[in-house]
Amino acid sequence: MDNIQRFVNYLLDPEAVNTDLKSPLWSLGIEYSPIPDPPPPRPASSRPLAVPQHITVASAQSRLSSYLANASNALRKSSPSPEQANSEGQPLPEVPELVTMSWPSAFVQNIGSKLYMTYRTDFPLIPRTSNGPSLITVGSLLRGQINDKAGFTSDVGWGCMVRSAQTLLANTLIALHNTQPGSTEEKNIISWFADDPQAPFSIQNFVHYGWIACGKHPGEWFGPSAAARCMQITCSKFKDPSLLVYIGGDAGDVYEDSFMRVSGGPEDFKPTLILLGIRLGIEKITPVYHEALKFCLRIPQAVGIAGGRPSSSHYFFGYQNSNFFYFDPHYPRKALPYRADYESYTDDEVASVHTRRVRSIKVEDMDPSMLIGFLIRNMDDWKDWISRVENFQGRKFIHISKSEPMFGQGNSINTDGYVDLGLNRRRRSLSVEPAGNDSEDFEHIALGDDEDENGVQELESEDDGELQDRKSQMDEDDIDFDKCAT
């Protein structure tokens, strides 16, 4: 059944082809030439000069023009007509490899160095809640995957946003630690994302805190706001990666005062992941924001975007012209086990979180709701990020302010599971206890600043009546659900 699923996915989602040899390739702040590698040297010829990994577009175009001109001259001089080849039995000369439009090896290697989280099956049970979604769907029946009646042992059909968020977080940690593929440090990071409650960033823990903090039932699709909140909570509970998370305000707003409180400020700055949940249109991304979206993948602080097609999340890491490159989590694999001895991960297990396949989608076909990430390593990085954002020439959707207002700006677009673009009511907060506290309910709801004493940003909440109703329902379900976190 898995083979059939992979075959169907391949037909519906063919690998991207390199057809644009003029526009540069971008991957999380790194520029690559679109020119494919030269063909390997023939035994009788001398080895050509190596092509550098990073060359300018103008240089690449010059190389391409020269290459095509030489190839054209050679073909005119030596190529017999089809009739001559057939009558005389002479083979036609080989077509240069360039016309196959293969991707540059340096770009493919870059893709292969990233971590890639995807659907998994047969992992430890995630108990369902009494009012949660059905365990059986049309999609699961077609795939032959029926979850246990007590809960979920696969996230196929509902976990794509969680997997995209995991991928964003995993590649943030890879960038933070400058981790090399196949290294011991990479295996350690992989163990943090195993499909087991013992792993701090496992799907079990994402789902658990999605229910506690955002009211998302197990088996229910996450939106960008719920994914961001879970990334923030799991990082606050797990201190090993030394990564803090700041969730921006409404409509791409970043407030310097609240960011400094989260990051520790100039005197005690800690690496901080900025997450901006935003909607850039109604049904499609408004064209005026296309260049600003590319900017978010071109600057050095870029760590990717969790977004995708409508109701189908992907992780975007680069672009070429109007095509955005992405990882697709909709490919089921066997659960990744948790190994305390992370060096014991097998080559196959490590390979299951990597891919070299190139996929792309037109920006016009992308869903306008997304979660954008930036890694700020230190104060110099923070100042550089601010400078780049403020000096961007074009229509911006990231806005940096000195301090956070007490009230929202209104004009809210409320889309289930997505970050609001504005608030019409006073904001309330949900604080998170520091690591080591086992309390897994709402600790306190209070008016005031948007952060608690632990430097963890607070969450927008419903009005008091709505909150009490949801808290009562949660109390009924938590006894069973807490099993997934123990």
Buried (B, 14 or more C-beta within 10 A) or exposed (E): EBEEBEEEBEEEBEEBEBEBBEBBBBBBBBBBBBBBBBEEEEEEEEEEEEBEBEBEBEEBBEBBEEBBEEBEEEEEEEBBEEEEBEEEEEEEBEEBEBEEEBBBBBBBEBBBBBBBBBBBBEBBBBBBBEEBBEBEBEEBEEBEBEBEEEBBBBBBBBBBBBBBBBBBBBBBBBBBBEBEEEEEBBBBBBBBBBBBBBBBBBBBBBBBBBBBBBBBBBBBBBBBBBBBBBBBBBBBBBEEBEBBBBBBBBBBBBBBBBBBBBBBBEEEBBBBBBBBBBBBBEEBBEEEBBBBBBBBBBBBBBBBBBBBEEEBBBBBBBBBBBBBBBBBBBBBBBBBBBBEEBEEBEEEBBEBBBBBBBBBBEBEEBBBBBBBBBBBBBBEBBEBBBEBBEEBEEEBBBBBEEEBEEEBBEEBBEBEBBBBBBBEEEBBBBBBBEEEEEEBEBEEBEEEBBBBEEBBBBBBBBEEEEBEEBEEBBEEBBEBBBBBBE
